[in-house]
Amino acid sequence: MRNASQTRRRFFGNSGALLTSSALSASPSSAASQTPPAPIDYYDKLGVTKIINAAGTYTFLTASIMPPQVQAAVAEAAKHPVRLEALQKAANQYLATKLKCEGALVTAGAASALTLGTAACMTVANPTAIRRKPADMAGMKNEVIVQKAHRYDYDHALLNCGIRFVEVETIAEYESAFTSQTVMTHFFNAAEEGRISREDWIRVAHQHNVPCFNDAAADVPPISNLWAYTQMGFDLVTFSGGKGMRGPQNAGLLLGRKDLINAAIANNAPISESIGRGMKVAKEQIVGMVAAVDWFTEQSEETMQAEFRSRANKISAHLKSIPTLQATIVVPEIANHVPHLVLDYDHSRVKISAAEVAEQLRRGKPSIELNPATGKKGAQGLTGDKDSIVVGVWMLQPGEDMIVARSLHDVLSKACDPRRA
């Protein structure tokens, strides 16, 4: 036994020397002196087609491209491990101060914020319910009042918590819809219809001591919206990180009352047995979201809008030779409040539908995606009753405006009726 013990001691002693030697040889100064590997283009490696985004900040098109300083912040954050709780706390405090609200939380996108905010309203006064919902709703308030016109594709983000919607249309219906089971009221900021204003929505909810949530996911710019809705009185507001703020696509913000933000944190990753456990936000995305807020709030509203109009004007100027073509710049009132270029033409002279134009640009090289309102009448406040082409210019990279212009000119000119040139 003594020999075995001595052997073990000699082994660990030698191993320690080897580890020390290995550690020294792999010291930070040694690693830093190595030439970093050339970046691999994994889109090419995987055979994925890159596109020119003449649509906008849509999730199915991977939203926006992060500005260089945000990309750099994400890359730097990837180099170092930290304690996640410390990072979350520091980022939340910084963002709350920056965005003039009581509390803030970086979430896994705006849809995640909808779930966490709803869970917060349900558990803020009953923390033991965090582990039970949605399987066991005993004794838990679960009614969410919403305008009928504000029901939308993201209902499931709230329904995941085990709530049920109570629909209203008029202010009288709203005032009488509150019961002992009402836990929250919900407002979709970009809804094109709905008879109850934001101000009345907040006023009535607060008369009943019920928190109200505003989904403003796509509603920056303007930059001031980042604090306008919490200052208006909404108890919770969410924004998407990967849209106008140009942060990581899988990040978002939940802003609002401190007690509700704390309750959302209690429902969030990395806490096990919580509804948000699968909504993990990595250190890179937390830092990226903070960097994006820094970048975005440093921008000039006037400069951004002028640049977007300049791109739209360049494209329309290049298309002047297309018969009957009319170009209009349209700025949606709420969501995606930036200049969009809308193109209309006489289809008896230019014999191609807007949808076919979009398809031809999609199949071209480079592949170009037009705004999804293209070819859809009355879509997103951009098109009227015409078969219009819609170019979203705000996510174009330098030089891409003229690539889009030339591609549109090529497709449209080929569709012109030569007998009426």
Phi, psi and omega in degrees: 000321181298319180297321179296319179295319178296321179298317179298317180299316179298322182296310181293327176296313178294322180297321179298320178295319180295318179297319178298317179297317181295320181297320180294320182290337179252032182295156181306322182293324178292316181295322182293334182281347180285145178287125180296146181294149177296138181295142178262130176277097184285340172297314178294317181299323181270356179074031180263128183285126173282150183233161166264124186269091174256033181248295183151200189267055184271139182302319184291350175250020180062027170055226189264172171258129180293138176297160183307319183290332176285318175302318181294321179294320178296315180297320179293319180297330182290345185277344190226133170282147175221172173279119189301318181298321179294320179294314179302313182297314181295317180295318180298316179296317180298314183292322179298318178294314182297324187254015167060041178226170183290318184215156180214153178213130172279124184243173179275060182094172181290326179297320175299320179297324177299316180294312183293322179293320177295315178300323179297315179297327182282337188240356185302326178259002184212070185301335180293343180284347182304316183283339188271323187285149000267003185293320183237105184257014183303128177071012184252131173294139184212018179263129178241120180275135182213146172291140181304323181287352181257006172289140189204187186293349184254015177306323184297333178298329176273319182298334178304335182275357180090019180276168167230143182276143171243112187272140175225160177234327182247164179297326179294318177297320180298312183297331182263001185274347184285134177227181177293348181261357181290124182248341186190156166242148187234136182232128176263109191298327185267008180300132182279345179231174183126132190263356183250126184285166176302314183298316179291326179298316179292313185302312183291318179300317183287333174298332180258011180055041180243132179289148177239139188246135179242118174273101180246037191311313186256022193256034164227141359292167008286154182301323185297342178298338180298339175235350184298320187280326174290322178289335175292332178129356176296135182283331176220142177220139175239145174229146173282138180279332187266012179260243186298332179285342177060042172266192177300139183297328183267031176229157178203182181234138167242120185238150174152209183301138184300317182294324179286323176296318177298322178292324176296320178299322180291342178262005193249165173296147010266017182292125178287163180056040174231155183293339182263010184302325180275003182259043185296138174244118183287162180303323181296321181285326176297310178297319179299323179290320176297316179296323180294319177297318176302311181298311186295318182285349175273351184281157175264124179303315183295320181294317179299311183296322179295321179295319180294320178293323179299317179297316180298318181293323177298317181293313182295325179296324180288345184256010185298334182281352179285124183302137174066000185292133176238131181247133179227140174262123183240133177244110178304146187291320186244269185295144180052052185282069181217159180296131172241144179265121179250126183245126177236153181201162178282115184288349174279342178260321178246098194273068177204139179281158178299322179297322179289325174301314180300319181292320179294321177294325179295323182277351184284177176232114000289157178285131182239133175253121174274166179301138182295351173286348179303127178079004181243119183288136177067030186267129170055026180069014184255323184248147176266233181261018181253163177273087192258151168265134179238123179251118174272110190268347195283343178258007177291141176271164183308129179089345183285339179300319180284331174296317177297317181300313181294321180293317177297318180298319181297314182291314183290321181293325178291338181269359181291143176286111185297337182286345183238026182292000000 
